[in-house]
Amino acid sequence: MSLVDQIRAKLDLASFVAPYTNGLKPTGAGWFIGRCPFNQAESDPPGKRKFWVDARPGRQLCGCFVPRCQVQAPGGGKPMDIINFYAWLNQISNSQAIDELAKLAGLR
């Protein structure tokens, strides 16, 4: 198993993301909604700043519903895994995120 796969297996995305989204609310089997930590436009109504997490086994992806969210522009609106999320959150590269998350997960 690759280091990336080990990180994804060891760190639960929903639990990891929850503190940055003002908590996640379950919306269905493995799906959660919270406030997007990257979309800070105060002029947007709170209901428009929705961040989703798909925590179903084998998925572990997240993203913002707001089309103009800064997270989506560089990545073309693609969903993020825990590595992408951590990299964006800390404004670091994915390789730096892998290194830091591996340490956090006790893999290094």
N, C-alpha and C positions, 0 to 999 in steps of 0.2 A: 504494500500500500504506500503510495507517495506521501510525502510530508503534507501536501495540501489536503489530500483525502483524510489523513490522520487529524488534521486541525478541524476539518469539517465534521468529522465523526466525534471528536472530543468536546467541541464547543457548540452548544445548542444556540442556533441563530436567534430564535424568539427570546430566549432568556438574555442573550447578549445585547440585543437591540432594545429591549423594553425600557431600560433606564434613560435612553436617549430620545424616546418617543412619548414621554410623559405617561408611560405605561401602555401596555397593549391590551386591547379588548378582543376576546375571541368572537369570531363571526361565523364559525362553522368548523367542521372537522379539519383541524390543522391550519386554519386561516386566522390571522389577527390583523387588527387595524390600530394605528396610533398616529401621533402627530409627526410629520416629517422633520427630522432634525436638520435637514439641509435647506428647507424652504422657509426662510425666516421673514418673508414679506408680511409685515403687520397689517397691511391694508387688506389682506385676504381674510375672509371669514374663517374661523377655526374649522368649520366643516369642510373647507376646501383644501386644508393642509393634511391630507390623509396619506399615510405611509402603510403599505401592506407587507405582511410577512406570510409566506407560504412555508409552513413548518412541517408539511407532510413528509414522511420518510422518502428519502431519495430526492427531495426537492431542495429545501433549505435555501430559499431565495427571497429577496425583498426588493422593494422599489417604491417610488412615489407616484401617486395618481395624477399629480398636477403636471400638465404637459410642459410648462416652462420652468420646472424645477431645475436648479443648477446642476443637480446630479445627473440628469438625463441628457443634457446637451453634449458633453464630451463623449459619453458612452453610447449615444444614439438611442437612449431610452431603454437600454437593455437592463434586465433584472440583475441585481447584485447578489453575490454570496457573502459570507462573513468576511472574507479577505478584502473584497472590493469595498464593502461597507466600512471596515476599519481603516482602510487606506484613505477613503474620502473623508471620513470623520476627522482623521488626524493629518490630512493633507500630506501624505507620504506615498511612496510608490508601492505597488503591489508586492514587490520583493521585500521591501522593508516591513510591510504588514505581515507577510508570511513569517519573517524572522521573529517579530515581536509577538505574534499570536502563538507561534511554536513555543516560545518561552512561557507565555501565559498559560498555555495548555500543559506545561510540564514535559514537553517533547524534546527540549534542548536544555 
